[in-house]
Amino acid sequence: MGKVATAEVLRFMTDCLKAAGAASKAAEQQAELLIQADRMGHPSHGLNRLEMYINDILSGACHPNNEPKVLKENASTAWVDASNVLGATASHFAMDIAIKKAKETGVGWVTVKGSNHNGMAGFWAQKAADKGLIGMAFTNTSPLLAPTRSKQSALGTNPLSVVAPASQGESFYLDMATTAVAVGKIEMQRRKGEPIPHGWAQGPDGRETTDAELAFKTSCLMPLGGGEKTSGYKGFGLSAMVELFCGISSGSNYGHHVRSWSHSGAGGPANLGHCFIAVNPECFAPGFGDRLTDSIQHWRQLEPTDPNLPVLAPGDKEKKAAKETMERGTVSYVKQQIDSSAALAERLKVKPMEVIEN
């Protein structure tokens, strides 16, 4: 593992995006999205993804300096064309609209077409929660989910996120893929040269595999819940629901029409769909924050099955990781990531990351 100062990683990612052609603001927003995933203990969506965004810009599949625009709106809803900008640019634009409408009417619901991968879904729901709102974010992704009874992928990992502010400094934070895991976790196992756990993915014969390389090449992730006997059809249904909110509602590519990204490079514009929702809890029963805090603190106090593993409330793991990262001031990366980042720096002619400790 190599340790790198958090500020240095942010500098490196910003420099790389700018060298590829992104304007300063777009590069900074995308880099901040990526480093937040590393801060919160989700390396699959951090530096791990940087080169894929770079390749999209260099190939012309993404145009980072375009401007998103509103195609249609009313008091509580909007339909946005991202104009093929980076996912962070499109998502800031759309969630800002949802927040404004929620402040005015109680609810803001915005769908986006023509976008690109927008990283960790929780980042966008948190943006609304920071304004005192319940935030929700959904996005479709390249088809990697194999529905129950299928040997082929037909839907994306299609993550969903809900973040809500509570009293006493507490908050509810849910960010999850509708597959057993995000494909980035399989990418990380490949980087480390380690097998994947049972229940993550299937091989070309439709059976479960623990071979990370085979799982990645087959690109058939198990739905949340696993096989049919363990209720995998529920994960399939959740992924389909996200597609309803995103690709189908926004008029972007959807399901089997979405390009492959992590496996075959750009191959043309992604035209992904997003959905951002902001809801003002003050429109409902008073005391929302106190009841949410009461629930969160009750969950933590439940008797654990293993005394060494206390019960966690949604978001506790991420908050703990972020706190530890802030205190250390560094992020750790596997050797393969350090090496690939050095190669990317050479390719783009930017200053490489300064590694503190290998």
KAKA-V862110 format. One record per pair of residues at least 24 apart in sequence whose C-alpha atoms are under 10 Angstrom apart, sorted by the first residue. I is the first residue (numbers start at 1). GAP is how many residues later the second one is. Records with the same first field share a line. If there is no record, write none. Layout:
BEGIN
I: GAP + GAP
END
This chain:
BEGIN
1: 330 + 331 + 332 + 333 + 334 + 335 + 336 + 337 + 356 + 357
2: 328 + 329 + 330 + 331 + 332 + 333 + 334 + 335 + 336 + 337 + 352 + 353 + 354 + 355 + 356
3: 326 + 327 + 328 + 329 + 330 + 331 + 332 + 335 + 351 + 352 + 353 + 354 + 355
4: 325 + 326 + 327 + 328 + 329 + 334 + 349 + 350 + 351 + 352 + 353 + 354
5: 320 + 323 + 324 + 325 + 326 + 327 + 348 + 349 + 350 + 351
6: 29 + 30 + 32 + 33 + 319 + 320 + 322 + 323 + 324 + 325 + 326
7: 28 + 322 + 323 + 324
8: 321 + 322 + 323 + 344 + 345 + 346 + 347
9: 25 + 26 + 29 + 38 + 321 + 322 + 343 + 344 + 345 + 346
10: 24 + 25 + 26 + 37 + 343
11: 340 + 341 + 342
12: 35 + 329 + 333 + 338 + 339 + 340 + 341 + 342
13: 33 + 34 + 37 + 38 + 41 + 328 + 332 + 337 + 339 + 340
14: 36
15: 330 + 333 + 334 + 335 + 336 + 337
16: 34 + 35 + 37 + 38 + 325 + 328 + 329 + 331 + 332 + 333 + 334 + 335 + 336
17: 33 + 34 + 36 + 37 + 38 + 40 + 41 + 47 + 331
18: 36 + 46 + 330 + 332
19: 35 + 39 + 326 + 329 + 330 + 331
20: 33 + 34 + 35 + 36 + 37 + 38 + 39 + 44 + 328
21: 33 + 36 + 37 + 42 + 43 + 44
22: 32 + 35 + 36 + 40 + 41 + 42 + 43 + 44 + 63 + 64
23: 41 + 42 + 43
24: 41
25: 40 + 64
26: 38 + 39 + 40 + 59 + 60 + 61 + 62 + 63 + 64
27: 37 + 38 + 59 + 61 + 62
28: 60 + 61
29: 57 + 58 + 59 + 60 + 63
30: 56 + 57 + 58 + 59 + 88 + 89
31: 57
32: 56 + 91
33: 54 + 55 + 85 + 86 + 87 + 88 + 90 + 91
34: 54 + 84 + 85 + 86 + 89
35: 296
36: 83 + 84 + 87 + 286
37: 82 + 83 + 84 + 85 + 86 + 281 + 285
38: 283 + 284 + 287 + 292 + 293 + 294 + 295
39: 279 + 280 + 281 + 282 + 283 + 284 + 285 + 286 + 287 + 290 + 291 + 292 + 293
40: 275 + 277 + 278 + 279 + 280 + 281 + 282 + 283 + 284 + 285 + 286
41: 276 + 277 + 278 + 279 + 280 + 281 + 283 + 284 + 290
42: 78 + 142 + 143 + 276 + 279
43: 141 + 142 + 145 + 288 + 289 + 290
44: 75 + 76 + 138 + 139 + 140 + 141 + 142 + 143 + 144 + 145
45: 73 + 74 + 75 + 76 + 137 + 138 + 139 + 140 + 143
46: 73 + 74 + 138
47: 286 + 290 + 291 + 294
48: 136 + 137 + 139 + 140 + 143 + 285 + 289 + 292 + 293
49: 68 + 70 + 135 + 138 + 213
50: 291 + 294
51: 289 + 290 + 293
52: 65 + 209 + 210 + 213 + 214
53: 33 + 34 + 63 + 64 + 208 + 212 + 213
54: 290 + 294
55: 210 + 211
56: 30 + 60 + 205 + 209 + 210 + 211 + 212 + 213 + 214
57: 28 + 29 + 209
58: 208
59: 206 + 207 + 208 + 209 + 210
60: 24 + 206 + 207 + 208 + 209
61: 24 + 55 + 204 + 205 + 206 + 207 + 208 + 209 + 210
62: 24 + 25 + 52 + 53 + 54 + 204 + 206 + 207 + 208 + 209
63: 53 + 206
64: 24 + 25 + 26 + 52
65: 24
66: 24
67: 26
68: 25 + 26 + 44 + 45 + 46 + 47
69: 24 + 25 + 43
70: 24 + 27 + 40 + 42
71: 41
72: 38
73: 36 + 37
74: 27 + 34
75: 25 + 26 + 27 + 29 + 30 + 31 + 32 + 33 + 34
76: 24 + 25 + 26 + 27 + 28 + 29 + 30 + 31 + 32 + 33 + 34 + 201 + 202
77: 24 + 25 + 30 + 31 + 32 + 33 + 34 + 199 + 200
78: 30 + 31 + 32 + 33 + 34 + 172 + 198
79: 30 + 31 + 32 + 33 + 34 + 170 + 171 + 172 + 196
80: 30 + 31 + 32 + 33 + 34 + 35 + 170 + 193 + 194 + 195
81: 30 + 31 + 32 + 33 + 34 + 169 + 170 + 171 + 190 + 192
82: 29 + 30 + 31 + 32 + 33 + 34 + 189 + 190 + 191 + 192
83: 29 + 30 + 31 + 32 + 33 + 188
84: 29 + 30 + 31 + 32 + 185 + 186 + 187 + 188
85: 29 + 30 + 31 + 32 + 184 + 186
86: 29 + 30 + 31 + 32
87: 27 + 28 + 29 + 30 + 31 + 32 + 185 + 187
88: 27 + 28 + 29 + 30 + 31 + 32 + 35 + 36
89: 26 + 27 + 29
90: 24 + 25 + 26 + 27 + 28 + 184
91: 24 + 25 + 26 + 27 + 28 + 30 + 32 + 33 + 46 + 183 + 184 + 185
92: 26 + 31 + 32 + 35
94: 30 + 180 + 181 + 182 + 183
95: 29 + 30 + 32 + 33 + 40 + 41 + 42 + 180 + 181 + 182 + 183
96: 28 + 31 + 32 + 180 + 182
97: 179 + 180 + 181
98: 30 + 37 + 177 + 178 + 179 + 180 + 181
99: 28 + 29 + 30 + 32 + 33 + 34 + 35 + 36 + 177 + 178 + 179 + 180 + 181
100: 28 + 31 + 178
101: 176 + 177 + 178 + 179
102: 26 + 31 + 32 + 175 + 176 + 177 + 178 + 179 + 181
103: 28 + 29 + 30 + 175 + 176 + 177 + 179
104: 176
105: 174 + 175 + 178
106: 27 + 172 + 173 + 174 + 175 + 176 + 177 + 178
107: 26 + 27 + 170 + 171 + 172 + 173 + 174 + 176
108: 27 + 168 + 169 + 170 + 171 + 172
109: 27 + 28 + 166 + 167 + 168 + 169 + 170
110: 27 + 135 + 136 + 139 + 140 + 164 + 165 + 166 + 167 + 168
111: 26 + 27 + 28 + 134 + 135 + 136 + 137 + 138 + 139 + 140 + 141 + 162 + 163 + 164 + 165 + 166
112: 27 + 133 + 134 + 135 + 137 + 138 + 139 + 140 + 159 + 160 + 161 + 162 + 163 + 164
113: 133 + 134 + 135 + 136 + 137 + 138 + 139 + 140 + 157 + 158 + 159 + 160 + 161 + 162
114: 133 + 136 + 137 + 138 + 139 + 155 + 156 + 157 + 158 + 159 + 160
115: 24 + 137 + 138 + 154 + 155 + 156 + 157 + 158 + 159
116: 24 + 25 + 153 + 154 + 155 + 156 + 157 + 158
117: 24 + 25 + 144 + 153 + 154 + 155 + 156 + 157
118: 154 + 155 + 156
119: 40
120: 39 + 40 + 41 + 55 + 56 + 57
121: 37 + 38 + 39 + 40 + 41 + 53 + 54 + 55 + 56 + 153 + 155
122: 37 + 38 + 39 + 40 + 41 + 51 + 52 + 53 + 54 + 193
123: 38 + 40 + 52
124: 37 + 38 + 39 + 152 + 153
125: 35 + 36 + 37 + 38 + 39 + 48 + 49 + 50 + 151 + 152 + 153
126: 35 + 36 + 37 + 38 + 39 + 45 + 46 + 47 + 48
127: 36 + 151
128: 34 + 35 + 36 + 37 + 148 + 149 + 150 + 151 + 152
129: 33 + 34 + 35 + 36 + 37 + 42 + 43 + 44 + 149 + 150 + 151
130: 33 + 34 + 35
131: 33 + 34 + 147 + 149
132: 32 + 33 + 34 + 146 + 147 + 148 + 149 + 150 + 157
133: 30 + 31 + 32 + 144 + 145 + 146 + 147 + 148 + 149
134: 28 + 29 + 30 + 31 + 32 + 38 + 143 + 144 + 145 + 146 + 147
135: 26 + 27 + 28 + 29 + 30 + 38 + 141 + 142 + 143 + 144 + 145
136: 24 + 25 + 26 + 27 + 28 + 38 + 39 + 139 + 140 + 141 + 142 + 143
137: 24 + 25 + 26 + 38 + 105 + 108 + 109 + 137 + 138 + 139 + 140 + 141
138: 24 + 37 + 38 + 39 + 101 + 103 + 104 + 105 + 107 + 108 + 135 + 136 + 137 + 138 + 139
139: 38 + 100 + 103 + 104 + 106 + 107 + 108 + 133 + 134 + 135 + 136 + 137
140: 99 + 100 + 102 + 103 + 104 + 105 + 106 + 107 + 108 + 112 + 113 + 114 + 115 + 118 + 131 + 132 + 133 + 134 + 135
141: 102 + 105 + 106 + 112 + 113 + 114 + 115 + 117 + 118 + 119 + 120 + 129 + 130 + 131 + 132 + 133
142: 77 + 111 + 112 + 113 + 114 + 115 + 116 + 117 + 118 + 119 + 120 + 121 + 128 + 130
143: 76 + 77 + 78 + 111 + 112 + 113 + 114 + 115 + 116 + 117 + 118
144: 35 + 38 + 39 + 57 + 72 + 74 + 75 + 76 + 77 + 78 + 79 + 111 + 112 + 116 + 118
145: 33 + 34 + 35 + 37 + 38 + 56 + 57 + 74 + 75 + 76 + 77 + 78 + 79 + 90 + 91 + 94 + 110
146: 33 + 55 + 56 + 60 + 73 + 74 + 75 + 76 + 77 + 86 + 90
147: 32 + 73 + 74 + 75 + 76 + 79 + 80 + 81 + 85 + 86 + 87 + 88 + 89 + 90 + 92 + 93
148: 58 + 74 + 75 + 78 + 79 + 80 + 81 + 83 + 84 + 85 + 86 + 87 + 88
149: 57 + 78 + 79 + 83 + 84
150: 56 + 70
151: 51 + 52 + 53 + 54 + 55 + 56 + 67 + 69
152: 50 + 51 + 52 + 53 + 54 + 66 + 67 + 68 + 69
153: 65 + 66 + 67 + 68 + 69 + 102 + 103
154: 66 + 82 + 86 + 100 + 101 + 102 + 103 + 104
155: 24 + 65 + 66 + 68 + 81 + 84 + 85 + 87 + 88 + 99 + 100 + 101 + 102 + 103
156: 26 + 27 + 64 + 65 + 67 + 80 + 83 + 84 + 86 + 87 + 98 + 99 + 100 + 102 + 104
157: 24 + 25 + 26 + 64 + 65 + 66 + 67 + 78 + 79 + 81 + 82 + 85
158: 24 + 78 + 80 + 81 + 82 + 83 + 84 + 85 + 88 + 97 + 116
159: 79 + 80 + 83 + 84
160: 78 + 79 + 81 + 82 + 115
161: 115
162: 115 + 116 + 152
163: 115 + 151 + 152
164: 114 + 115 + 116 + 117 + 124 + 125 + 128
165: 116 + 123 + 124 + 125 + 127 + 128
166: 121 + 122 + 123 + 124 + 125 + 126 + 127 + 128 + 130
167: 120 + 121 + 122 + 123 + 124 + 125 + 126 + 127
168: 121 + 122 + 125 + 126
169: 120 + 124
170: 119 + 120 + 122 + 123 + 124 + 126 + 127 + 145 + 146
171: 118 + 121 + 122 + 125 + 142 + 143 + 144 + 145 + 148
172: 120 + 121 + 123 + 124 + 141 + 142 + 143 + 144
173: 140 + 141 + 142 + 143 + 144 + 145 + 146
174: 139 + 140 + 141 + 142 + 144
175: 139 + 140 + 143
176: 48
177: 46 + 47 + 58 + 61 + 62
178: 43 + 44 + 45 + 46 + 47 + 54 + 56 + 57 + 58 + 59 + 60 + 61 + 62 + 63 + 64
179: 41 + 42 + 43 + 44 + 45 + 46 + 47 + 53 + 56 + 57 + 59 + 60
180: 41 + 42 + 43 + 44 + 45 + 46 + 52 + 55
181: 40 + 41 + 42 + 43
182: 39
183: 32 + 33 + 36 + 37 + 38 + 79
184: 32 + 78
185: 27
186: 24 + 25 + 26 + 27 + 29 + 30 + 33 + 35
187: 25 + 26 + 28 + 29 + 75
188: 24 + 146 + 148 + 149
189: 24 + 27
190: 24 + 25 + 26 + 146
191: 143 + 144 + 145 + 146
192: 142 + 143 + 144 + 145
193: 143
198: 28
199: 24 + 25 + 26 + 27 + 28
200: 24 + 25 + 26
201: 25
202: 24
216: 46 + 47
217: 46
218: 45
219: 41 + 43 + 44
242: 31 + 32 + 33
243: 30 + 31 + 32
244: 29 + 31
245: 28 + 29 + 30 + 31
246: 26 + 27 + 28 + 29 + 30
247: 24 + 25 + 26 + 27 + 28
248: 25
249: 24 + 25 + 26
250: 24 + 25
330: 25 + 26
332: 24 + 25 + 26
333: 25
334: 24
END
